[in-house]
Amino acid sequence: MVDARSLEILAEIKTDEGAARIFQRSTPETRAQDFAETLARRIEAIFQQAECEAISCIVSGMASSAMGWLEVPYSVAPMPLETARLNTRKIVLPVGRLAVDVTIVSGVRTDDDVMRGEECELLGLLALNPALASSDCWMILPGTHSKHVWVVDRVLMTFVTSMTGELFRHLHTLPTLKSLLSQGIEISEPRFCEGVWAGKKFGLLAGLFKVRSRALISPSPLDHESSFLSGLLIGSELSTLPPHGAIYLAGSGSLHSLYLTGARELGLPLQALSPETVKKAIVHAHRMFLPQDQ
C-alpha cells in the first residue's frame, strides 16, 4: 500500500500467488474469479497491516496476459513512454465493505517480442531520472526474463528479451549438469568472471558444456560451478549489447552486483541506477494512472 501523495510505502506483502500459480490451479471458466478473490484477500490483509484503507489499485504484469486475470491487448513499439499510450481496463473489486477501483495495465510488443510489467518500471525510471528521458540509451532490466530496452528521447524504440534467470534455474535440474551445481546462492567472483569470458568466447551453447567438461577435468566446489554458469549466462547476454553508447542497469539485489561485474569484465560502459531508485520506479509509475486529485 502506498500513500498516493507522498509515495511513501505504508505496507507490503509478498506471496507466491502470481499469475502462473493461479493459472495452474484454475480453469478458463474460474480464472477471473480466482484472480479477483486472491487479490481481494491480499488487499484485506494489507489494509489490516497498514491500519488504513484505499479505494484504488493498479495492477501491471502478467495479470493482463492470456494466462492472467483479464487479457489486455499489447501496445505496440515504437511508442512514447506515456501512460496514455498503454491500454488499460477497469474493474470494480468488492473488498469487505469497500468497492476498490482496479486498473489493469497492458504490456508492450514489437514484431517479435513482448513485455508485461517492465513498461511500468520504465515509466517510473524516466520519471525519477529526467536525464534519461532525453537520452539515447539501452536500459537493462535483469530478471527471470531479462530485458534490453532501447529508449530514444522517451520513445521505446525496441527491446530484446533473454531468458537468463529462467534458464539458470532450469539448468540446475538438467541431468547432465545438476550433480555438478550447487543449489545455494554463494557466488565465487573469480569463477563467475571466468564464466563471463567463456560466454563471450564460446557463446552460450558451446559454453554450457564447459560447465561439465571443466568440472570433470579439474573438479572444484559446486558453488564455483554455479558461479561459472551464472557468469556464462550473464556474459552471453551482455555480449549482445553494442560496445559503445550509454547503457544503464536497473537492477536490485544480487543481480545488481553480478551484472555490474559482468559489464566491467567485458569493458561495457554500463552505468548503474541505484537499487533504491529501481524499487521506487513501479510506485511512481502506478501513481501516474490515478486521477490527479487522489
ROTI-817753 format. One line per 4 residues: number of its first residue (from 1); their letters; for each residue x negated, y negated, z negated of C-alpha. Coordinates in steps of 0.02 Angstrom, whole numbers, plus 50000, padded with zeros to 5 digits. Layout:
BEGIN
NUM> a> X/Y/Z  ...
END
This chain:
BEGIN
1> mvda> 50000/50000/50000  49936/49828/50049  49983/49652/49996  50034/49578/50165
5> rsle> 49973/49403/50120  49807/49436/50036  49775/49605/50123  49723/49675/49954
9> ilae> 49742/49864/49945  49859/49895/49798  49868/50084/49804  49808/50226/49915
13> iktd> 49850/50410/49937  49753/50535/50042  49828/50703/50092  49803/50837/50224
17> egaa> 49982/50817/50286  49936/50742/50454  50016/50765/50624  49926/50930/50658
21> rifq> 49982/51008/50494  50164/50954/50517  50160/51012/50699  50103/51185/50645
25> rstp> 50238/51209/50515  50385/51133/50610  50485/51166/50768  50531/51039/50903
29> etra> 50703/51029/50825  50642/50999/50647  50483/50899/50679  50553/50723/50671
33> qdfa> 50646/50762/50509  50490/50842/50435  50386/50687/50476  50519/50572/50402
37> etla> 50536/50673/50241  50347/50689/50220  50320/50503/50242  50464/50459/50127
41> rrie> 50392/50569/49988  50221/50489/50006  50294/50313/50007  50389/50351/49847
45> aifq> 50230/50416/49767  50131/50262/49815  50271/50149/49751  50250/50233/49582
49> qaec> 50061/50217/49588  50066/50032/49634  50215/49997/49520  50298/49895/49658
53> eais> 50392/49924/49821  50379/49873/50004  50501/49855/50148  50385/49877/50298
57> civs> 50272/50019/50354  50155/50026/50505  50107/50196/50575  49969/50222/50704
61> gmas> 49876/50376/50763  49945/50546/50810  50119/50512/50742  50157/50430/50911
65> samg> 50095/50581/51012  50190/50726/51090  50147/50830/50935  50196/50690/50817
69> wlev> 50349/50605/50746  50409/50508/50898  50314/50505/51062  50275/50327/51117
73> pysv> 50203/50302/51293  50020/50251/51304  49972/50075/51351  49851/50077/51498
77> apmp> 49672/50011/51504  49601/49895/51559  49705/49789/51440  49682/49641/51322
81> leta> 49667/49698/51141  49825/49614/51078  49972/49684/50980  50093/49631/51117
85> rlnt> 50003/49746/51239  50036/49901/51134  50200/49994/51143  50296/50012/50980
89> rkiv> 50452/50098/50917  50555/50051/50763  50634/50171/50639  50729/50134/50478
93> lpvg> 50673/50260/50347  50775/50287/50188  50659/50290/50037  50756/50304/49875
97> rlav> 50870/50153/49866  50772/50059/50000  50778/50057/50189  50597/50041/50247
101> dvti> 50565/49969/50420  50437/50083/50506  50341/50026/50661  50257/50166/50759
105> vsgv> 50115/50103/50869  50065/50185/51034  49891/50232/51092  49794/50184/51248
109> rtdd> 49744/50286/51400  49634/50271/51554  49650/50380/51708  49563/50523/51618
113> dvmr> 49550/50486/51431  49663/50445/51284  49657/50372/51109  49784/50354/50970
117> geec> 49738/50255/50815  49572/50186/50872  49659/50045/50966  49718/49976/50797
121> ellg> 49545/49994/50725  49478/49893/50872  49609/49757/50846  49556/49740/50665
125> llal> 49370/49742/50704  49390/49599/50829  49492/49500/50703  49358/49522/50570
129> npal> 49213/49488/50688  49260/49343/50804  49092/49352/50893  49140/49525/50958
133> assd> 49296/49455/51039  49195/49352/51163  49057/49478/51196  49021/49614/51324
137> cwmi> 48980/49767/51220  49002/49950/51187  49079/49998/51020  49051/50169/50943
141> lpgt> 49191/50237/50834  49121/50401/50766  49228/50541/50700  49309/50706/50747
145> hskh> 49333/50637/50922  49202/50500/50937  49246/50353/51050  49130/50242/51152
149> vwvv> 49233/50089/51198  49181/49956/51323  49251/49785/51275  49227/49626/51378
153> drvl> 49298/49461/51313  49428/49552/51208  49481/49663/51354  49470/49851/51326
157> mtfv> 49393/49899/51493  49374/50087/51470  49316/50217/51345  49241/50391/51334
161> tsmt> 49283/50524/51204  49157/50651/51137  49219/50797/51031  49065/50783/50920
165> gelf> 49141/50807/50748  49262/50943/50800  49126/51039/50893  49010/51029/50742
169> rhlh> 49145/51107/50633  49189/51245/50757  49009/51293/50795  48989/51341/50612
173> tlpt> 49114/51481/50646  49033/51542/50809  48966/51720/50786  48802/51675/50871
177> lksl> 48766/51532/50750  48868/51546/50590  48742/51656/50498  48607/51525/50532
181> lsqg> 48704/51373/50472  48744/51303/50301  48923/51256/50255  48857/51115/50144
185> ieis> 48832/50932/50187  48650/50906/50139  48552/50832/50283  48366/50853/50316
189> eprf> 48319/50693/50408  48163/50766/50494  48263/50914/50556  48407/50800/50608
193> cegv> 48285/50693/50710  48216/50850/50794  48395/50889/50845  48420/50713/50915
197> wagk> 48270/50733/51029  48323/50908/51080  48492/50838/51131  48409/50708/51241
201> kfgl> 48277/50826/51313  48380/50983/51345  48559/50921/51349  48699/50996/51247
205> lagl> 48718/51169/51324  48534/51217/51326  48505/51128/51161  48637/51232/51072
209> fkvr> 48538/51392/51100  48387/51308/51022  48480/51315/50856  48471/51505/50867
213> sral> 48303/51528/50954  48207/51411/50837  48282/51495/50684  48229/51667/50749
217> isps> 48053/51612/50792  48021/51507/50637  48154/51534/50502  48200/51384/50394
221> pldh> 48334/51344/50264  48514/51350/50327  48544/51167/50288  48397/51124/50402
225> essf> 48480/51217/50546  48644/51125/50514  48545/50962/50513  48467/51009/50680
229> lsgl> 48640/51047/50752  48708/50881/50689  48562/50789/50769  48583/50887/50930
233> ligs> 48767/50840/50947  48745/50657/50899  48588/50642/51006  48680/50715/51157
237> elst> 48823/50594/51128  48714/50439/51107  48609/50484/51259  48759/50444/51369
241> lpph> 48756/50260/51318  48669/50129/51426  48492/50092/51362  48523/49904/51363
245> gaiy> 48658/49780/51313  48749/49758/51149  48804/49916/51058  48899/49910/50893
249> lags> 48929/50051/50770  49093/50051/50674  49067/50198/50557  49077/50238/50373
253> gslh> 49020/50372/50252  48883/50492/50304  48917/50465/50489  48863/50284/50471
257> slyl> 48685/50329/50424  48674/50478/50542  48721/50375/50695  48602/50238/50641
261> tgar> 48461/50364/50625  48503/50443/50793  48506/50275/50882  48341/50224/50802
265> elgl> 48259/50385/50862  48320/50355/51040  48274/50170/51038  48451/50111/51066
269> plqa> 48488/49928/51021  48627/49976/50902  48698/49852/50777  48799/49919/50632
273> lspe> 48956/49837/50565  48969/49857/50377  49069/50007/50314  49173/49883/50212
277> tvkk> 49222/49793/50372  49268/49957/50456  49378/50006/50308  49469/49839/50315
281> aivh> 49496/49846/50504  49654/49952/50504  49730/49847/50364  49702/49688/50464
285> ahrm> 49769/49765/50623  49927/49833/50543  49964/49662/50468  49971/49593/50646
289> flpq> 50126/49698/50682  50225/49619/50540  50330/49461/50556  50230/49308/50505
293> dq> 50346/49271/50360  50307/49435/50272
END
